[in-house]
């Protein structure tokens, strides 16, 4: 352009031959060209300014991130824009580096800003805010002219299982719950507020910055006639609240975070229709970690699923309740229940997850304990992200164990009552059979054709009588002769017989503890217990192929404080002498353990066991006031290597009585002519007893019931020397008849016949100077017993005279 101007001026000079005209042309053209350039610049500058002006709304949308507070400042440290999380935590007036921190933290952030302007970027790993929230801060220079700083602030999440006492309701945790419709407060045991969330303060007092510390928690709440809870400030126009009281207790030490003397609770006020889930998209990482720690400490089992029924979270109590402590959480709740309950549970989860906000429960059987149905609570979750259903399950392992023990004890008691009644009726039948055999043997001599057959009948009857005694032992209705004994003495008496039964392949080992206390028990019956346990142990070892093994018998002294340490729900605290019998037979199958002491239950082959051995031992121990338990001995890998039976007998306190001397048996040839009143409702037993006593020389008057017995006593001239009566009879029973007789004849000797235990009858009857003979008895036994009672009565009458 300049060259063209010069050439034009030269041509004009040559044409006019005048330098003045050429100069004027050049000056005019220059002015005109300068104006054009100036006008062009004036039009271009506004257009450039318009292109450079940033659209900050787009920037704000771009920096909206969950879990990160972002702000942008210019060189004058003025706020240009910030995302919602920055504004929620610091406010609109806090432009970095002028954050609401303490002096030391503020100086560190200011130094960070200077380094970022100088180096282009800078960062701080940890800065502690006044509310003790820890922040990670970074700043980066940006923009066309590097004239802006982009600030990024991340809250450092607390570790899982953080101290519940450090919950900061005024921080992001409380704000996150408030946005979800859950207001929180921490109160003392007296209901005095210690801390509240900002949302609670705003709804209760109208000021989100209010602390409300020291005020009564319930003063901010009201309830209507339907017991629905509202904030008092909002009235019935507000949303009904669900109040949940969560004690802040350390499960490991059972003390509150505030100290052992001040109990605190976390009060949750949940808006109607809101549940608890775990998909909180907008929650800060610190808040989620604290809520995770809170749920983990609750004693109630809680788990959450999404809308498709997939597990999102489960606390330790829930995993413990479903038996998944080690395996972890499966994908779906239906993976926890038996096949028959999968459809019902899946339908319930889907219904609560996709329908209106409701709650309910469903009975299911868990894979970990399919025999015990449990109630699984379900509640629809609304307002907390993707979480859809809250599952709740109480940890009832201890209750289940106690319930099983009670059910087992009830079943054993019912079976015992049945066994006792059956044994009593059997005793009546066996009394007639044995007595008839005795009478027949009196008419036959060895060598007769019928003598051996009668003996065979009598032997089988005695064997049946032994079985009935075992039934009575199980039902704790047998006749015991308890003595004050030392357990090692009983073991020493029975050990030689045990060694002969075990054979050469099975080793027998005995070890006694020192300072064993004496026990009160029937030594013969206790020997039977030891024998039964030893025989069962021998059979278990012999069933393992080579038949080699070891049976160990220990006696131990157990003090009351040690019993308390055992934590048993069945064994009461007391001093015990313990008998332990264990073997190396491979252990007891788990499904057999609950049925082990039931009568007629046996795992042996047909014909090799009656199933009454352990039930007899159980009855003898219980009737002696003791306890018997069975369990397995396991190796390091948890595999059973043998069975162990433990018998606890309470230590006897008091003087050691002298050993009871056996009462001399009287001869059956007591003076003939003695008159006996025999009362028995069973015809066959009455016939046998009448014939046995008549053969012994007595004059017998037989009656079928108590009323007939009283009528016989009341007849003129009747003078009986003794009353022999059954106990249980229809109408008037034996004790009622004897009391009526004793009212007229106080010195009348009485002999009761019964298949029940003597001690039990003495407790129930409570008649002085009564005698007892157990059924079944032989012909000779009843004659000798009647003679002994009459001799004792004559001796007492002579001494009284």
TIGU-518485 format. One record per residue (C-alpha): x, y, z; residue in one letter. Coordinates in pm, whole numbers, plus 50000, padded with zeros to 5 digits. Layout:
N
XYZa...
This chain:
801
500005000050000x502875023850085x504625015549755x501495023149562x501165056749740x504765066249653x504345055649288x501135075949259x502865106949398x505795102949150x503415100048854x501525131148971x504835150548999x505885140648650x502485150548514x502265184448685x505955191148746x504945204549091x506205190849421x503495209049613x500715190449434x502455156949488x502935164349860x499315174449904x498245141749738x500405121149969x499125139050283x495485135550179x495855098850097x497595092650431x494805109350630x492205089450441x494065056550495x494535063350871x490835069750916x489965037050750x492385017950976x491045034851290x487465027251199x488334991051133x489944987551475x487025003751653x484674977851496x486964948051563x487654954351938x484054949952067x483714918151865x486934904552019x485764913852368x482514895052314x484314863152215x486604864852521x483844868452785x483454833852953x480074817453016x480434809053393x477184789353410x478734763353182x481824762653405x479724757353717x477954727953554x481294713253451x482774714253803x479824698153980x481404666354119x480404643554402x482884642254689x484944672454573x484554709354656x485794731554363x486224769354344x487824793154086x489454826354189x491194854253995x494504871654068x492804893954324x491624862654515x488034870554426x485554842054385x484674836554020x482554805154056x482194774354284x480234741754288x477464733154532x479634711954763x482054740854817x479164764254896x477614738755137x480854734955331x482354770055325x479704794655203x479684819954920x481774845855103x484764822655170x487004827254864x490254807354878x492694811955034x490474831255281x488774799555411x487144797255758x490164779655910x492254785556221x495314807756190x497844779956130x495704762855866x494894796455701x498594805255672x499254771355508x496484777355250x497784812555179x501294798955119x499714772954890x498134800754681x501474819254643x503254787454534x500524779654282x500774814454122x504554810354105x504934773654006x501664767053827x500304742354088x500634733454456x498934709854707x498464702755081x497974666755199x495994675555512x494444706655660x492204704355967x489094726255974x487614739956298x484984711956294x487924686956288x487164676955930x490384668955746x490764683455395x493164676555107x493634709154908x495234716054569x495414747254348x496294749153977x496884780053757x494674781253448x493134804253185x494384820352860x496554844053052x497124820953350x495134846353549x492874821753746x493394794954012x491294763154024x490944751154386x490064714754463x489204704154821x488544667554914x487344656455259x489524628555393x487134600455501x487544586755852x488534550455895x485784524155928x484864517356287x485674552556402x484814562056757x481074568456776x481714594857040x483394616356772x480284618956551x480014655056432x476364661356357x477024697356255x479414686355979x478874668855647x477534637355816x474614655655974x473964676555664x473924645655444x471314628955667x469244660955677x469094661955297x467824626055308x465034634855552x466754622355870x467364647256151x469834637256424x470654646356782x472854632157057x471294631857404x472224620257752x470364593357942x468134620758091x467164633657748x469364664957758x470754675457419x474524673857370x474644680556995x472244684356703x472504686456326x471874719556154x468724705155999x467364695456342x468134730256476x466334746856187x463224725156211x463094725956591x464094762256661x464124780056324x467884786556335x470244762056166x473184777056360x471564770256697x473264743956914x470324736957152x472884722057396x471504716457747x467844717957644x465314690057681x465074668857365x461374660557398x460454697357440x460904701657064x458494673356979x454744668256998x452424638156938x448804635856829x446014612756941x447414585256715x450814587856883x452404601956568x455424623956640x455894658956491x458294687656541x456534711656780x457454741756565x455954725956251x452824712456421x450504687856252x451144704955921x454624689955924x455764655255827x455214627056082x458474614356224x459724579956321x461924581756631x464814557056656x466944556056973x470444541956907x472524537757228x476114548357162x477784518857331x481154503157256x480304465857219x483834455357315x483834472757655x480114479557713x480814515757800x479614547157627x482014568957429x481324596557678x482474574757965x481114546658180x479054570358392x477254589858120x475114570557873x474434588057542x472084580257256x471874589856892x468314600956822x467164596756462x463994614656349x463064599856012x460474615755786x457544593055698x458334572555387x462094575155420x464294544555482x467974538255517x470014528355212x473594530255097x473494545654747x473954581954849x475274598254535x475574632754680x476994623355019x480514632155121x482964604055175x483394613855540x479654611755604x479334577855437x482244563955639x480724575955966x477294561455883x478954528755783x480694527756121x477414535556298x475504507056131x478354482856201x478054489356575x474304483056599x473264450356772x470394446556520x471314429356195x470804453755907x471314449055532x470334469255227x469504459754871x469014479554551x465794479454352x466844447654174x467314429254504x471134429254504x472884433554837x474554467354890x475584465055254x475284443155564x476634449455911x478404423756125x475294415356328x473424405956009x476284384055883x476444367356223x472714360956228x472744343755888x475944324255959x478094342355700x480834357255920x483594340955717x482024336255372x480864372255336x477694385555177x476174367454874x474734385354573x471034382054662x469024376554984x467554344954832x471034329254849x470664328455230x467464307755257x466414272355174x465054264454828x461414263154938x461544299155072x463394315454781x460274324754582x458484340254882x461524361154982x462204372554625x458584383654587x458664402254919x461874421054831x460524430554487x457204442254636x458824464354901x461444477554659x459194488954375x455854496054536x454854523154787x456904528055101x455784499855332x457234476555593x456544440855696x458194407855770x458424373155618x459164339755786x462084321855622x464444293055701x468124301155671x470614277255517x472704279755835x469794266856050x467024252755829x465114237456121x464514271156292x462304296456104x463234333056158x461344365356098x463074387455841x461944423755850x461614443555525x461074480955480x460834500855158x463454528255127x462684561254958x464754592854916x468274578654956x469604572254608x469444537154465x468854518054790x465434501754784x464874477155071x466134475855429x466394440555574x466544435755950x467264404056141x467904401056513x470884380156627x468994352456809x471714326056825x471694325357206x467894325857218x467754297556966x470174276757169x468184283057488x464934275057307x466374241957188x467474233657540x464034241457680x462354220957404x464704191957471x464074193757846x460304195057788x460454165357552x462584145457796x460144153158078x457154142257869x458884110257761x459904104358122x456324107058242x455194082957972x458014058758056x457134060158425x453484052158359x454364023558125x456854009558379x454254010958656x451753990758453x454483966358350x455423961458713x451883950658795x451953925258511x455413912658607x454413909658972x451633885858874x453903865958638x456813862758881x454513854859171x452673828258974x455973812458870x457093811459236x453853794459338x454193769059058x457813761759150x456663753059500x454693723859348x457543711659128x460993698859196x464073699458972x463793672558712x460093676558650x459063682558290x457603716758373x460283728658616x462723741558350x459943758958156x458753777058466x462323787658545x462683800958189x459483821358228x460713834958560x464143844158415x462593863058123x460243880558364x463193891858575x464863904758259x461703924558177x461713937558535x465263950358478x464043969258169x461253985358368x463773995958631x465724013058354x462584030858240x461944042058596x465554053858619x465094075358309x461834089958441x463524095758779x460924074258956x463074045059069x463894037259428x467354050459518x469394043559832x471554074759840x474684076160053x477434101560110x480284087459902x483564096659739x483504093259361x486974076559335x485734048459562x482894040859320x485284041859024x487644017759201x484793993259267x483673992258903x487103994558730x487923956858741x484643948558570x485233975558307x488693961758228x487243927258166x484593941757935x487033962457729x489403934657625x493063937057533x492883961357240x491323990157431x493464008657686x491784019858008x493164050758187x491974065858516x493084098658673x491674114358990x491884150559095x492814161059445x490484175659707x487324160959560x484184168659755x481814140859867x478564135559677x475194121459776x474164093259542x473274056659527x476644039159474x475104009459291x473214031959053x476304053459001x478264022258912x475584014858651x476074049758502x479834044358469x479324009858322x476824022558063x479164050557953x482134026857934x480204000757731x479014027257483x482574039957446x483804004357387x481183998457116x482114031256944x485804021456933x485113986156813x482993999156527x486034016856378x487653986756213x490773975756407x489013980256743x492033997156901x491544027857113x491564043257457x488944050657719x489884076657978x488064083358302x488804115258498x487464130358818x487744167858867x486844193359133x484934223358997x484324254259209x481374277659181x483424306259032x484644282858758x481054273458680x480224310258636x483134313558392x481704285058183x478664306858107x476274277358097x472554284758082x471754250758238x474394244958506x473694265958819x476714280159008x477784255959282x480674233359378x480694200959176x482604168459163x482914160558794x483174126558628x484494126658268x484414096058040x485974101057697x487024078057416x488754077657078x485814063156890x485454090556629x482804112056797x479024114956784x477294126656461x475714161256501x472224148556418x472484122256693x473524145556977x470034160357044x468474125457068x471254108457262x469464104857597x466024095757462x464804060857559x464834034157289x467004055757062x470064036556946x472504037156656x473514000856706x472393972056490x469103955156562x469393931456855x472603947156989x471123974457203x467873984057375x468444021757361x468014024557738x471654026557851x472194064057818x468594072157912x469094052358234x472314071358305x470484103958238x467694095358481x470054083558759x472174115158735x469144138258729x467504120059020x470754124359215x470584162159160x473314162758895x473754170858527x475114150958233x476304164957898x477714149557581x479994165657323x482804157357080x486564160957113x488064176956801x491554179956655x493264211756533x491324210656206x488004208056393x487374171456303x485854149856580x488234123856723x486114110357006x483134115157235x483104129357586x480464125357857x480654148958154x478694142258475x478364170458730x477374159459082x476864186559346x479244185059642x477494174759964x477814199760249x477344188660609x478384160860840x479344127360697x476664102960824x477534068660942x477144041060690x473674026260709x473543990860832x471423966460639x468173958060812x467963921160907x465373901860710x462683885160913x461823849260849x458623842560663x457463819060940x456223847261165x453653835561415x450743820561225x447383836461273x448403871961191x445563889761013x446403909860701x444163934860518x445243933460153x443993961659923x444923959759552x442873970059247x444733947159000x443073912859022x446113892558921x448453910959163x445873907559445x445513870259378x449263863859384x449833884559700x446873867659876x448143832759795x451723841859895x450663855760234x448233827360299x450983802160225x453193820360477x450563814460748x448643847160750x444903851960748x444243874660453x441223896460379x441513908960019x439763940559895x439683956059544x439673993159643x440014017659930x436304019260007x436103981460054x439193982960276x437564008460508x434403987360521x436453956760620x438153976060902x434783988661028x433163954061052x432443942661407x435113920261547x437623928661276x441093930961424x443843933461164x447533932661250x448753950460931x447433968060620x449123959360288x447903983260018x448643995559668x449204032959631x447404042859309x443854029259286x440604041859129x438294060059365x439894061859711x443614055859676x445854038459928x447124069260121x443574083060168x442404049360300x445374046760540x444754081660679x441134072260752x442294039960923x444974058061124x442334082561249x440754053161435x443804030561479x446914052861510x449304023661568x448184002661270x451283990961071x451123999460699x453003984060405x452614000960064x453213982459736x454144003359430x456204004159114x457144040559174x460134053459365x460034050559742x461474085159803x458914101259573x456074082959748x457314093160092x457394129459981x453924127959827x452194106360090x453754120360409x452394093160639x454514084760946x455704049361019x454924036160672x456834008060501x457404000960132x457963971559900x458743977259532x456973959159251x457593933959106x458233912359412x458493874959460x456353852859684x459133849959938x459883887159930x456393898660028x456133872460302x459503882560450x458613919460428x455273915560607x456973894860876x459693921360927x457113949360961x455083929761216x458193920961420x459203957761426x455703967961531x455693941661812x459113953861929x457943989961942x454773980462131x456823960862382x459203989862434x456284013562479x454713990562738x
